[in-house]
Each structure stands twice: as structure tokens, then as C-alpha cells.
Amino acid sequence: MVGCSWLWSHRNYLIIFLTPLLLLPLPLLIPTPAKCGYAIILMALYWCTECMPLAVTALLPVILFPMMGIMESGAVCVQYLKDSNMLFIGGLLVAIAVENWNLHKRIALRVLLVVGVRPALLMSGFMGVTAFLSMWISNTATTAMMVPIAQAVLGQLCATEARQDERELQVEGKDNQAFELDTKAPQREEINTKQDLVKIQQDHMYKDEERDADSPLERRRKERELKYQLLTKGMSLSVCYSASIGGTATLTGTTPNLILKGQVDELFPGNGDVINFASWFGFAFPNMVIMLILSWLWLQFMYMGFNMKKSFGCGKKNEGDKEAFAVMKEEYRKLGSMAFAEGAVLTIFVLLVVMWFTREPGFMPGWATVLFNKDGAFVTDGTVAIFMSSLFFIIPSRPFCRGSAEEEEGEAGEEGKKKQKAPAALLNWQVVHERMPWNIILLLGGGFALASGSEASGLSQWLGESLAPLQSIPPFGISLLLCLLVGTFTECSSNTATTTLFLPILASMATAIGLHPLYVMLPCTICASLAFMLPVATPPNAIVFSYGNLKVMDMVKAGFMLNMIGILTINLGINTWGDAMFQLSTFPDWANITHGIKP
């Protein structure tokens, strides 16, 4: 037992040192493609076991590729800060500004006040708000903000309902007091000995306990606890699931989406910016809405049933609804009126989204095409993101008008004088440094380096030729099987690592069998975000699980069906409006030219 305990406690060191040695015959005995395969397998094992920080593992190509003669060091290092990384940084700066000024909380509470507190409507409100916020800010931050609000509202509803039950039973007790006096009239009992007295007292005690256990108040308490236990589970799951679903709707919503864009631009340079903010939103947003509705229906069925009157609140509001509504209203009141800084952040955010949509909408020339991109793709989504996010460091958090600046006491010798202090900007670097997930930038770069190394070493071509027999399977079957594979893999591994590993292989397979690369890359990327079954699968799941209301089996039961719903919905989208948007039924020229493969 001691030996097993020692091995388990030192497992990370054993994996770090033994894995490269066990895989060493692969690059020594087989030519160049196997060298790149060695690096990919090693990184995959490190990522899956997390024996080292994910970002440190992502830096291994900088060491391995030059030493194995796959790529020069300069060519590898340049992969770590590409256009997709700039888009990611710009999107995160916007998210940090929104969080810093509590704009996301104001939006959430405002919507919930409109929706109301009836169970089904409340769940739909939480899911809608969480999904919307997750489109723009971190899924983790959104979940961490929404779960306490949900817990507070449900707690108020439960407490109010308990008081209401007590009042109702007290009224009923007064009405039936005469009847209770008749039925509970004490009967004379003959007491002969001390033992008889003890026995009679015990009998009365047991009868009182049985009467209390069977009392209407106790029955209602048990029913209420069961009801709110289920409701709390359903509401918690709805928040974490909608955070993951919402992140799929925009290009900057979650890291796998940006990895796809970066991989497509890396592997197919002549793709004509097929994946940009507008085109991604056009495909993924309808898919997100369908998934959100179906997820709501499933959670409603599991935890609330379909009692229209109770769930949707047909009829007038009761006291509990009013008091729970007052909780949210009080939270909103604490935020005060919208400050200048919040308005400025909201304005920049809206302008950024409008500029993203109109840069290259697809059905007409965008402003970037008319003004800058006549001779090439000079202005991209990353350019727009960095430009708009830079404004947060320029625009003040308060207007410059008289009296808005802070006043400080003058220095010694200047008694009675006051010194004006200029207002701070909307963002400062200290806040950004604390909240920016720099490790994700390295993960993105590691993925681009792997894709570039696979091309340079010939591994992509070898994989494509090996997977050529898949041509006999119908395309929708290939997509469905791969989505199931990625959806299963992402439950046990980071969605960033999953997409980084799978996308270059999927691209090679698609070009080898004459299939549009996006037909398999796009659905598998979204499936990598559908980690619903385990608490460790994604940070939002871990946050709601940490509150102690859920068991692992609760998440498995709900998440398994949602995984199936997600996979089927994505494949429906890719074969309908996705086909119309990206012309997925034909093999594109840009993929053909890149790899020199005839369709």
C-alpha cells in the first residue's frame, strides 16, 4: 500500500520523465513524419494528464521541432502570436472592462426583473442571460456571477413559501379548534407503579413524535424541501450548461472557436477569410438558440415537470413571488444609476460588435473591403478588436467637466490649496494583468505550432492518406461519428487541448477524401465545448458542483442527454443552413490548391 501511495503521489513526475523515453523508438526508427507524431503524442499525454501546466506543455514545439529538424526556431516562435491571438486579446480586454464596471450584472438583473420569478420563466431567464453574457465574456466569470443570484432568489422563494404554509395551517387550526379538543380529550389512565408511570410517559412521547411527523406542517415541509432541492439542481445546471452553450455563438465566446479560425488560416492560407466574426455568428447563433431551447425543455422535464399553472404562473402573483422579486430588485438598486464609465464601456462594446458584423458581412462588401482591403486582407477582426479595446485605456472613467476630478490636499507649505487629479481611464494595466488568462494565449500558439509542424513534416499528408478509406462512408455519417468522438474526449480533457489535437487531423482527412474541411472541423469545434457530464469537464461545471447541491450522477444524467441533443443539433445545422452558407457540399478550391489534392 505504501508503494502504491508513493507512485500515486509522484505520478506527475513519472509521466513527465517516463513518457518521452517510452515513445523514443518512434522518431528513431521512422522518418520525419514520425518525429512530429512523437511531439504531438507527447503533448497530448501531457495535456490529458495535466502533469505540467497546459501552457508550459504548449511551449514544447519551441524545443522539439528545431531539435528534430522539423522547423527552424524562428518559424516556430512566430506561430505564438498570430492574428487569432490578437483577436482573442482584444475580445478579452472588452470582457475585462465589462466585468470591471459590473455592466454584466446590471444587464443580468435587468433582464431577470423583466422575466419574473415563476420557476419555468425564471429558469428560461437565467439561461438566456447566462448564454448572452457568455457570448462576450468568460464562461467561468458568467457562471460565478449568476449562480449566487440564482441561489439567493430560490432561497427567498423557499423561505417565503415556508412562512405562507405556517400562516395557512394556523388559520386552519383555529377553524378546527373545537373538533381537535373533542378528539384529543385526555383519557384517565390507571397508574399502579413507578414503572407504569415511566411507560405511560414514553408512550405519550412516542405518540407526540408520530403526530408531529404526520402533521400537515411536517408533510408540507418535506414536500417543500424536495421541491426546492430539485429546483436548485435544475437552476444550477441550467446556468453552467447555458454558459457553455452561449460561448459557442460568437468567435470570441470560447477558445476552441478561435483555434478553428487560426487552424483554418494556417492550413489553408487562401481561404478568403471564410471564418470571420459575421460568418461564424450566422452559423453558430441559430444553433445556440435551438440548443438552449431544447436544453431548457429537458431540464424542465427532469426537475420541474410540465405543470403549466405552477411552472409558468398562470394567474395572479402570490406573496412568495413578490418577495423573491424584491430580492432581485434590491440587488439592482444597490448598483445605483448607470455611471458614465458603464455607459462608455457599453458604447464601445456595441460599436465593436457592429464593426465586427459589418467588416465583411459576406452578402455585400463591408467597410473594411471598401476602405482598406482592396489589395489584400489588411484589416481583420483582430485589428478591429485591438483598436476598440485600446479605447479603454484612453477614455476617462468620468467626464472632464468642472467638479468631476478628485481633489487632494496640497503638499506641505501649500496650506489651503487643492490639487486637481485627472480621472483614471476605463481600464488600467494592473486590472488587465490580474484578469487576463495569459496561459490561453500560449495554448493557442502551441496549437498553431503543431499545425504548422504537421504540414512541414508531412505528417498531415500521411494522416490524410491513411484515412482515405473513410471516403466510402457518407459525409453525414463521418461528421456524426467524429462529433461523438470529440464530445467524449472533451469530457476528460481541456476543450482547448481537444481542438488543438483534433483539428489538424480532421483537416488532413477531409482534403484526402475530397470533403469540405469545414464540414468536419466546424461541428467538431462546437462539440468540444459540449462538456456537460462531469464536474471536472469545464470550469462552469466545477463552480456549480462546488456549491454542494449536486451529485456527480445528477450531472451525468442531465449532461448525457444534452450531449446527444448538442451533437444532433450541430449536425442538423451543418447539413442545412451551414451548407448554404459555406457551400459545404462542394470541395473548395482553396483547400485543393493548398494540398495539391484533386477532389
PLY file of the C-alpha trace (Angstrom):
ply
format ascii 1.0
element vertex 599
property float x
property float y
property float z
element edge 598
property int vertex1
property int vertex2
end_header
0.00 0.00 0.00
2.88 2.36 0.78
4.37 1.72 -2.67
1.05 2.43 -4.41
0.62 5.60 -2.39
4.13 6.76 -3.31
3.52 6.06 -7.02
0.24 7.95 -6.99
1.66 10.97 -5.18
4.62 11.11 -7.60
2.64 10.21 -10.74
3.20 13.58 -12.45
6.98 13.24 -12.27
6.79 9.64 -13.52
4.67 10.69 -16.51
6.97 13.63 -17.32
10.16 11.52 -17.35
8.97 8.09 -18.50
6.64 9.09 -21.36
9.36 10.62 -23.60
11.59 7.56 -23.04
8.83 5.06 -23.85
7.91 6.96 -27.04
11.54 7.45 -28.12
11.66 4.49 -30.58
9.04 6.26 -32.72
11.25 9.12 -34.01
14.42 6.96 -34.02
13.09 4.16 -36.21
10.69 6.02 -38.53
11.38 9.03 -40.81
10.42 12.70 -40.34
6.59 12.43 -40.07
7.01 10.21 -37.01
9.14 12.88 -35.35
6.24 15.30 -35.48
3.92 12.48 -34.37
6.19 11.93 -31.36
5.81 15.59 -30.34
2.02 15.52 -30.80
1.53 12.29 -28.83
3.80 13.52 -26.05
1.92 16.81 -25.81
-1.44 15.02 -25.94
-0.49 12.82 -22.99
0.85 15.77 -21.03
-2.32 17.77 -21.75
-4.66 14.91 -20.83
-2.88 14.09 -17.56
-2.04 17.75 -16.78
1.27 16.60 -15.31
2.60 20.03 -16.29
0.68 23.29 -16.68
-1.14 23.32 -20.03
0.64 26.48 -21.16
4.09 25.00 -20.46
3.20 21.90 -22.49
2.13 24.22 -25.32
5.71 25.56 -25.46
7.24 22.14 -26.24
7.25 22.70 -30.06
9.75 25.52 -29.48
12.12 22.87 -28.08
11.25 19.73 -30.04
10.70 20.98 -33.60
14.12 22.69 -34.02
15.96 19.81 -32.29
14.29 17.23 -34.55
14.90 19.24 -37.71
11.19 19.75 -38.42
11.14 23.59 -38.36
13.55 26.40 -37.63
13.18 28.07 -34.26
12.12 31.43 -35.74
9.41 29.78 -37.82
8.06 28.01 -34.72
8.16 31.03 -32.42
6.26 33.26 -34.83
3.26 30.91 -34.53
2.67 32.00 -30.93
1.39 35.49 -31.71
-0.75 35.39 -34.81
-3.84 37.35 -35.84
-6.15 34.97 -33.92
-4.22 35.69 -30.72
-4.77 39.41 -31.25
-8.48 38.80 -31.74
-8.50 36.80 -28.51
-6.66 39.54 -26.57
-8.95 42.26 -27.89
-12.07 40.28 -27.04
-10.79 39.59 -23.53
-9.98 43.26 -22.92
-13.62 44.09 -23.70
-14.78 41.33 -21.35
-12.47 42.59 -18.57
-13.83 46.14 -18.93
-17.43 44.89 -18.77
-16.68 42.87 -15.62
-14.63 45.66 -14.02
-17.56 48.10 -14.14
-20.24 45.49 -13.26
-22.06 46.10 -16.53
-22.74 42.36 -16.89
-24.50 42.25 -13.51
-26.69 45.21 -14.44
-27.71 43.52 -17.69
-28.44 40.21 -15.92
-30.59 41.70 -13.16
-32.46 43.97 -15.56
-33.48 41.01 -17.73
-34.44 38.86 -14.72
-36.66 41.65 -13.41
-38.47 41.62 -16.74
-38.80 37.82 -16.84
-40.17 37.36 -13.30
-39.71 34.63 -10.71
-42.07 31.82 -11.76
-39.98 28.60 -11.93
-40.06 27.93 -15.69
-39.78 31.58 -16.61
-37.04 32.09 -14.04
-35.02 29.19 -15.48
-35.50 30.48 -19.02
-34.44 33.94 -17.86
-31.28 32.65 -16.18
-30.40 30.53 -19.22
-30.99 33.34 -21.68
-29.00 35.90 -19.69
-26.14 33.48 -18.99
-25.92 32.43 -22.64
-25.95 36.05 -23.84
-23.23 37.13 -21.41
-21.11 34.07 -22.25
-21.11 35.16 -25.89
-18.93 38.11 -24.89
-17.24 37.40 -21.56
-15.67 34.36 -19.92
-17.97 31.37 -19.31
-16.36 30.99 -15.89
-16.96 34.62 -14.89
-20.56 34.47 -16.09
-21.30 31.31 -14.10
-19.58 32.65 -10.98
-21.81 35.74 -11.14
-25.13 34.06 -11.97
-25.08 31.12 -9.53
-25.17 33.25 -6.33
-28.05 35.30 -7.77
-29.99 32.11 -8.52
-29.28 30.74 -5.04
-30.46 33.96 -3.38
-33.71 34.09 -5.35
-34.52 30.41 -4.72
-33.67 30.78 -1.04
-36.08 33.71 -0.75
-38.81 31.78 -2.57
-38.37 28.79 -0.24
-38.39 30.91 2.94
-41.47 32.81 1.83
-43.32 29.63 0.96
-42.47 28.19 4.40
-43.93 31.24 6.16
-47.01 31.08 3.97
-47.58 27.38 4.86
-47.32 28.18 8.58
-49.85 31.01 8.29
-52.31 28.83 6.37
-52.08 25.99 8.90
-52.50 28.39 11.80
-55.74 29.66 10.26
-56.94 26.10 9.64
-56.05 25.17 13.23
-58.22 27.97 14.63
-61.15 26.91 12.46
-60.92 23.30 13.62
-60.06 24.01 17.27
-63.35 22.65 18.69
-63.01 19.45 16.72
-59.43 18.99 17.87
-60.45 19.47 21.52
-63.04 16.71 21.25
-60.77 14.25 19.54
-57.79 14.98 21.79
-59.65 14.81 25.14
-57.30 13.18 27.67
-58.24 9.75 28.92
-57.67 8.69 32.56
-55.02 6.05 32.86
-54.53 3.93 35.93
-51.07 4.19 37.43
-50.07 1.45 39.83
-46.31 1.60 39.95
-43.39 3.86 39.09
-42.66 1.64 36.08
-46.18 2.19 34.81
-45.68 5.94 35.07
-42.44 5.81 33.05
-44.11 3.58 30.45
-47.07 5.91 30.04
-44.76 8.94 29.69
-42.74 7.15 26.99
-45.92 6.16 25.16
-47.10 9.75 25.16
-43.70 10.93 23.93
-43.71 8.46 21.03
-47.27 9.42 20.12
-46.34 13.12 20.11
-43.38 12.40 17.78
-45.60 10.36 15.45
-48.22 13.09 15.49
-45.56 15.73 14.70
-44.13 13.59 11.90
-47.59 13.13 10.38
-48.68 16.72 10.93
-49.67 18.80 7.88
-46.85 21.26 8.61
-44.23 18.47 8.59
-45.63 16.98 5.38
-45.56 20.36 3.69
-42.02 20.95 4.91
-40.83 17.67 3.34
-42.66 18.40 0.10
-41.22 21.91 0.00
-37.66 20.70 0.66
-37.93 18.10 -2.11
-39.38 20.66 -4.50
-36.65 23.24 -3.89
-33.91 20.63 -3.87
-34.92 19.65 -7.40
-35.43 23.27 -8.39
-31.98 24.24 -7.11
-30.36 21.38 -9.00
-32.15 22.31 -12.20
-31.33 26.00 -11.85
-27.66 25.34 -11.10
-27.30 23.02 -14.09
-29.16 25.45 -16.33
-26.62 28.18 -15.51
-23.46 26.16 -16.16
-24.87 24.47 -19.28
-26.12 27.71 -20.83
-22.70 29.30 -20.17
-21.04 26.59 -22.27
-23.76 26.74 -24.95
-23.66 30.55 -25.15
-19.91 30.56 -25.66
-20.32 28.72 -28.97
-22.34 31.54 -30.59
-19.52 34.04 -31.22
-15.99 33.71 -32.49
-14.57 35.15 -29.27
-17.02 33.36 -26.98
-14.72 30.45 -26.19
-11.17 29.42 -27.09
-11.93 26.46 -29.45
-13.70 28.83 -31.86
-10.56 30.92 -32.21
-8.44 27.80 -32.56
-10.56 26.77 -35.54
-10.10 30.15 -37.20
-6.36 30.06 -36.57
-6.01 26.49 -37.85
-8.03 27.21 -40.99
-5.92 30.30 -41.73
-2.72 28.35 -41.04
-3.56 25.22 -43.04
-5.48 26.93 -45.86
-3.93 30.40 -46.38
-6.03 31.12 -49.47
-9.40 30.50 -47.80
-10.59 34.07 -48.37
-11.38 34.70 -44.69
-14.11 32.07 -44.77
-14.30 32.12 -40.96
-14.81 35.60 -39.53
-16.99 37.06 -36.82
-20.03 37.55 -39.05
-19.91 34.14 -40.78
-19.35 32.29 -37.50
-22.25 34.11 -35.84
-24.52 33.41 -38.83
-23.98 29.67 -38.41
-23.50 29.27 -34.65
-26.12 31.64 -33.25
-29.19 29.78 -34.61
-27.60 26.54 -33.43
-27.10 28.04 -29.97
-30.75 29.16 -29.77
-32.05 25.69 -30.72
-29.73 24.00 -28.22
-30.75 26.43 -25.49
-34.47 25.78 -26.04
-34.04 22.00 -26.12
-31.82 22.11 -23.03
-34.42 24.17 -21.19
-37.13 21.65 -22.13
-35.00 18.73 -20.93
-34.10 20.35 -17.60
-37.71 21.42 -17.17
-38.82 17.82 -17.69
-36.18 16.43 -15.32
-36.56 18.81 -12.40
-39.90 20.61 -12.65
-42.28 18.63 -14.82
-44.69 20.31 -17.20
-47.36 21.67 -14.87
-48.22 24.81 -16.83
-50.02 26.52 -13.95
-47.24 26.06 -11.40
-44.28 26.45 -13.75
-45.46 29.34 -15.89
-47.59 31.01 -13.25
-50.99 31.29 -14.88
-52.98 33.54 -12.57
-52.04 36.31 -10.15
-48.77 36.55 -8.29
-48.56 35.23 -4.74
-46.66 36.68 -1.79
-43.61 34.47 -2.41
-43.21 35.78 -5.95
-43.34 39.36 -4.72
-40.73 38.82 -2.02
-38.33 36.94 -4.34
-38.83 39.67 -6.94
-37.97 42.21 -4.23
-34.63 40.44 -3.64
-33.60 40.94 -7.27
-34.94 44.50 -7.24
-32.85 45.29 -4.16
-29.72 43.86 -5.81
-30.39 46.03 -8.84
-30.98 49.08 -6.61
-27.57 48.56 -4.97
-25.92 49.10 -8.37
-27.33 52.63 -8.44
-27.91 54.57 -11.63
-25.71 53.87 -14.64
-22.42 55.72 -14.25
-20.51 57.48 -17.02
-17.96 54.64 -17.09
-20.62 51.96 -17.58
-22.17 53.96 -20.42
-18.77 54.39 -22.06
-17.97 50.67 -21.81
-21.39 49.77 -23.21
-20.92 52.19 -26.11
-17.50 50.77 -27.03
-18.85 47.23 -26.73
-21.79 47.94 -29.05
-19.56 49.72 -31.57
-17.13 46.79 -31.56
-19.91 44.28 -32.29
-21.30 46.48 -35.09
-17.85 46.87 -36.64
-17.27 43.11 -36.46
-20.54 42.37 -38.21
-20.10 44.98 -40.92
-16.40 44.43 -41.63
-17.05 41.56 -44.05
-20.73 40.52 -43.83
-20.47 38.23 -46.88
-23.65 39.18 -48.73
-22.28 42.67 -49.51
-18.93 44.50 -49.40
-18.04 45.55 -45.86
-16.42 48.77 -44.71
-13.01 47.10 -44.48
-13.23 45.90 -48.09
-14.19 49.35 -49.37
-11.63 51.31 -47.33
-8.63 49.05 -46.66
-8.78 45.56 -48.17
-8.90 46.26 -51.90
-5.41 44.77 -52.43
-5.33 42.23 -49.59
-6.62 41.31 -46.15
-5.02 44.24 -44.33
-7.76 44.80 -41.73
-9.09 41.73 -39.90
-11.34 41.09 -36.89
-8.18 41.17 -34.77
-7.37 44.69 -35.99
-10.84 45.89 -35.02
-10.67 44.18 -31.60
-7.32 45.74 -30.68
-8.37 49.19 -31.95
-11.61 49.28 -29.95
-10.12 47.73 -26.81
-7.33 50.35 -26.87
-10.01 52.98 -26.25
-10.48 51.62 -22.73
-7.02 52.96 -21.86
-7.72 56.36 -23.45
-11.27 57.32 -22.44
-11.61 58.60 -18.84
-13.92 56.93 -16.34
-15.52 60.33 -15.56
-16.11 63.38 -17.73
-13.61 66.27 -17.64
-16.27 68.80 -16.64
-15.71 71.01 -13.61
-16.01 69.23 -10.28
-15.62 65.75 -11.68
-11.95 65.40 -10.91
-10.80 64.21 -7.50
-9.34 66.77 -5.20
-6.35 66.11 -2.97
-4.79 68.16 -0.20
-1.86 70.16 -1.36
1.70 69.34 -0.39
3.41 70.74 2.71
3.79 74.50 2.55
0.73 74.89 0.33
-1.93 75.02 3.03
-5.40 75.86 1.86
-4.61 74.90 -1.72
-6.05 71.91 -3.50
-4.66 69.97 -6.40
-6.84 68.60 -9.17
-6.34 64.96 -10.12
-7.35 63.76 -13.57
-9.86 60.87 -13.66
-8.50 57.40 -14.28
-9.07 55.67 -17.60
-11.74 52.99 -18.01
-9.05 50.31 -17.68
-5.54 50.21 -16.26
-2.88 47.60 -16.82
-2.99 46.36 -13.23
-6.58 45.15 -13.70
-5.76 43.60 -17.07
-2.68 41.85 -15.70
-4.69 40.26 -12.89
-7.62 39.07 -15.03
-6.07 38.24 -18.39
-5.62 34.44 -18.84
-2.19 34.65 -20.45
-1.88 30.86 -20.45
-4.62 30.61 -23.10
-2.56 32.75 -25.48
0.29 30.24 -25.20
-2.17 27.37 -25.70
-3.42 28.98 -28.90
0.15 29.46 -30.09
1.03 25.84 -29.28
-1.88 24.67 -31.40
-0.79 26.79 -34.36
2.77 25.50 -33.98
1.54 21.88 -34.04
-0.50 22.53 -37.18
2.46 24.18 -38.90
4.81 21.36 -37.85
2.38 18.72 -39.15
2.41 20.40 -42.55
6.17 20.91 -42.67
6.97 17.32 -41.63
4.50 15.67 -44.00
2.53 14.19 -41.11
-0.71 15.81 -42.32
-0.35 14.26 -45.76
0.43 10.83 -44.29
-2.57 11.00 -41.97
-4.80 12.07 -44.84
-3.72 9.15 -47.00
-4.19 6.73 -44.09
-7.75 7.95 -43.53
-8.68 7.82 -47.23
-10.82 4.63 -46.81
-13.33 6.77 -44.90
-14.43 8.03 -48.31
-16.80 5.07 -48.52
-18.79 6.37 -45.51
-21.48 9.02 -46.23
-20.33 12.52 -45.18
-23.08 12.96 -42.58
-22.00 9.65 -41.01
-18.38 10.82 -40.80
-19.44 14.09 -39.18
-21.69 12.34 -36.67
-19.03 9.80 -35.64
-16.34 12.45 -35.26
-18.65 14.65 -33.18
-19.32 11.71 -30.85
-15.57 11.07 -30.57
-14.71 14.71 -29.79
-17.70 15.07 -27.44
-16.50 12.05 -25.46
-12.85 13.14 -25.45
-13.62 16.66 -24.22
-15.31 15.29 -21.08
-11.90 14.16 -19.84
-9.67 16.77 -21.41
-9.50 20.53 -21.86
-11.62 21.71 -24.79
-8.66 23.82 -25.90
-6.34 20.80 -25.96
-9.02 18.69 -27.67
-9.49 21.07 -30.59
-5.75 21.70 -30.86
-5.10 17.98 -31.29
-8.03 17.05 -33.50
-8.37 19.90 -35.98
-5.13 19.33 -38.00
-6.01 15.63 -38.28
-9.56 16.43 -39.39
-8.28 18.89 -41.98
-5.91 16.26 -43.42
-8.65 13.65 -43.54
-11.09 16.00 -45.26
-8.65 17.01 -48.02
-7.66 13.36 -48.58
-11.23 12.20 -49.21
-12.34 15.33 -51.09
-14.62 16.62 -48.34
-15.04 20.29 -47.45
-12.74 20.80 -44.43
-15.31 22.86 -42.54
-17.86 20.03 -42.85
-15.98 18.15 -40.13
-13.90 20.89 -38.48
-16.83 23.21 -37.70
-19.14 20.73 -35.91
-16.27 19.10 -34.02
-15.09 22.50 -32.76
-18.52 23.28 -31.30
-18.78 19.75 -29.87
-15.55 20.38 -27.96
-17.48 22.93 -25.88
-20.28 20.48 -25.02
-18.73 19.10 -21.83
-21.83 18.57 -19.73
-21.38 15.24 -17.94
-18.60 15.70 -15.37
-17.73 18.41 -12.83
-14.10 18.44 -13.98
-15.01 18.74 -17.66
-15.21 22.53 -17.66
-14.88 25.37 -15.08
-18.63 26.31 -15.10
-19.49 22.71 -14.15
-16.95 22.80 -11.33
-18.34 26.08 -9.99
-21.95 24.85 -9.66
-20.76 21.49 -8.29
-18.76 23.28 -5.57
-21.98 24.69 -4.10
-22.83 21.17 -2.85
-26.33 20.90 -4.29
-25.35 18.40 -6.98
-24.04 14.86 -7.12
-21.93 13.53 -9.97
-24.82 11.32 -11.14
-27.09 14.37 -11.36
-24.70 15.94 -13.82
-24.19 12.68 -15.73
-27.93 12.05 -16.15
-28.69 15.56 -17.33
-25.47 16.01 -19.30
-25.62 12.79 -21.33
-28.91 13.76 -22.95
-27.69 17.31 -23.53
-24.57 15.97 -25.24
-26.78 13.96 -27.59
-29.03 16.97 -28.19
-26.00 19.13 -28.96
-24.43 16.66 -31.40
-27.70 16.15 -33.28
-28.42 19.89 -33.39
-24.96 20.72 -34.73
-25.22 18.08 -37.43
-28.66 19.38 -38.37
-27.19 22.85 -38.73
-24.16 21.76 -40.74
-26.39 19.95 -43.25
-28.94 22.77 -43.66
-28.12 26.45 -43.22
-24.40 25.64 -42.75
-24.31 24.01 -46.19
-25.98 27.05 -47.74
-23.61 29.50 -46.02
-20.28 27.77 -46.65
-21.12 25.66 -49.73
-20.16 22.53 -47.81
-21.42 20.11 -50.46
-18.53 21.03 -52.80
-14.78 20.76 -52.26
-13.35 24.33 -52.19
-10.56 25.49 -54.47
-8.62 26.96 -51.58
-8.31 23.52 -49.92
-7.40 21.91 -53.25
-4.66 24.42 -54.03
-3.11 24.23 -50.55
-2.59 20.49 -50.53
-2.36 19.78 -54.18
-5.11 17.18 -53.99
-7.70 16.72 -56.70
-11.27 16.38 -55.45
0 1
1 2
2 3
3 4
4 5
5 6
6 7
7 8
8 9
9 10
10 11
11 12
12 13
13 14
14 15
15 16
16 17
17 18
18 19
19 20
20 21
21 22
22 23
23 24
24 25
25 26
26 27
27 28
28 29
29 30
30 31
31 32
32 33
33 34
34 35
35 36
36 37
37 38
38 39
39 40
40 41
41 42
42 43
43 44
44 45
45 46
46 47
47 48
48 49
49 50
50 51
51 52
52 53
53 54
54 55
55 56
56 57
57 58
58 59
59 60
60 61
61 62
62 63
63 64
64 65
65 66
66 67
67 68
68 69
69 70
70 71
71 72
72 73
73 74
74 75
75 76
76 77
77 78
78 79
79 80
80 81
81 82
82 83
83 84
84 85
85 86
86 87
87 88
88 89
89 90
90 91
91 92
92 93
93 94
94 95
95 96
96 97
97 98
98 99
99 100
100 101
101 102
102 103
103 104
104 105
105 106
106 107
107 108
108 109
109 110
110 111
111 112
112 113
113 114
114 115
115 116
116 117
117 118
118 119
119 120
120 121
121 122
122 123
123 124
124 125
125 126
126 127
127 128
128 129
129 130
130 131
131 132
132 133
133 134
134 135
135 136
136 137
137 138
138 139
139 140
140 141
141 142
142 143
143 144
144 145
145 146
146 147
147 148
148 149
149 150
150 151
151 152
152 153
153 154
154 155
155 156
156 157
157 158
158 159
159 160
160 161
161 162
162 163
163 164
164 165
165 166
166 167
167 168
168 169
169 170
170 171
171 172
172 173
173 174
174 175
175 176
176 177
177 178
178 179
179 180
180 181
181 182
182 183
183 184
184 185
185 186
186 187
187 188
188 189
189 190
190 191
191 192
192 193
193 194
194 195
195 196
196 197
197 198
198 199
199 200
200 201
201 202
202 203
203 204
204 205
205 206
206 207
207 208
208 209
209 210
210 211
211 212
212 213
213 214
214 215
215 216
216 217
217 218
218 219
219 220
220 221
221 222
222 223
223 224
224 225
225 226
226 227
227 228
228 229
229 230
230 231
231 232
232 233
233 234
234 235
235 236
236 237
237 238
238 239
239 240
240 241
241 242
242 243
243 244
244 245
245 246
246 247
247 248
248 249
249 250
250 251
251 252
252 253
253 254
254 255
255 256
256 257
257 258
258 259
259 260
260 261
261 262
262 263
263 264
264 265
265 266
266 267
267 268
268 269
269 270
270 271
271 272
272 273
273 274
274 275
275 276
276 277
277 278
278 279
279 280
280 281
281 282
282 283
283 284
284 285
285 286
286 287
287 288
288 289
289 290
290 291
291 292
292 293
293 294
294 295
295 296
296 297
297 298
298 299
299 300
300 301
301 302
302 303
303 304
304 305
305 306
306 307
307 308
308 309
309 310
310 311
311 312
312 313
313 314
314 315
315 316
316 317
317 318
318 319
319 320
320 321
321 322
322 323
323 324
324 325
325 326
326 327
327 328
328 329
329 330
330 331
331 332
332 333
333 334
334 335
335 336
336 337
337 338
338 339
339 340
340 341
341 342
342 343
343 344
344 345
345 346
346 347
347 348
348 349
349 350
350 351
351 352
352 353
353 354
354 355
355 356
356 357
357 358
358 359
359 360
360 361
361 362
362 363
363 364
364 365
365 366
366 367
367 368
368 369
369 370
370 371
371 372
372 373
373 374
374 375
375 376
376 377
377 378
378 379
379 380
380 381
381 382
382 383
383 384
384 385
385 386
386 387
387 388
388 389
389 390
390 391
391 392
392 393
393 394
394 395
395 396
396 397
397 398
398 399
399 400
400 401
401 402
402 403
403 404
404 405
405 406
406 407
407 408
408 409
409 410
410 411
411 412
412 413
413 414
414 415
415 416
416 417
417 418
418 419
419 420
420 421
421 422
422 423
423 424
424 425
425 426
426 427
427 428
428 429
429 430
430 431
431 432
432 433
433 434
434 435
435 436
436 437
437 438
438 439
439 440
440 441
441 442
442 443
443 444
444 445
445 446
446 447
447 448
448 449
449 450
450 451
451 452
452 453
453 454
454 455
455 456
456 457
457 458
458 459
459 460
460 461
461 462
462 463
463 464
464 465
465 466
466 467
467 468
468 469
469 470
470 471
471 472
472 473
473 474
474 475
475 476
476 477
477 478
478 479
479 480
480 481
481 482
482 483
483 484
484 485
485 486
486 487
487 488
488 489
489 490
490 491
491 492
492 493
493 494
494 495
495 496
496 497
497 498
498 499
499 500
500 501
501 502
502 503
503 504
504 505
505 506
506 507
507 508
508 509
509 510
510 511
511 512
512 513
513 514
514 515
515 516
516 517
517 518
518 519
519 520
520 521
521 522
522 523
523 524
524 525
525 526
526 527
527 528
528 529
529 530
530 531
531 532
532 533
533 534
534 535
535 536
536 537
537 538
538 539
539 540
540 541
541 542
542 543
543 544
544 545
545 546
546 547
547 548
548 549
549 550
550 551
551 552
552 553
553 554
554 555
555 556
556 557
557 558
558 559
559 560
560 561
561 562
562 563
563 564
564 565
565 566
566 567
567 568
568 569
569 570
570 571
571 572
572 573
573 574
574 575
575 576
576 577
577 578
578 579
579 580
580 581
581 582
582 583
583 584
584 585
585 586
586 587
587 588
588 589
589 590
590 591
591 592
592 593
593 594
594 595
595 596
596 597
597 598
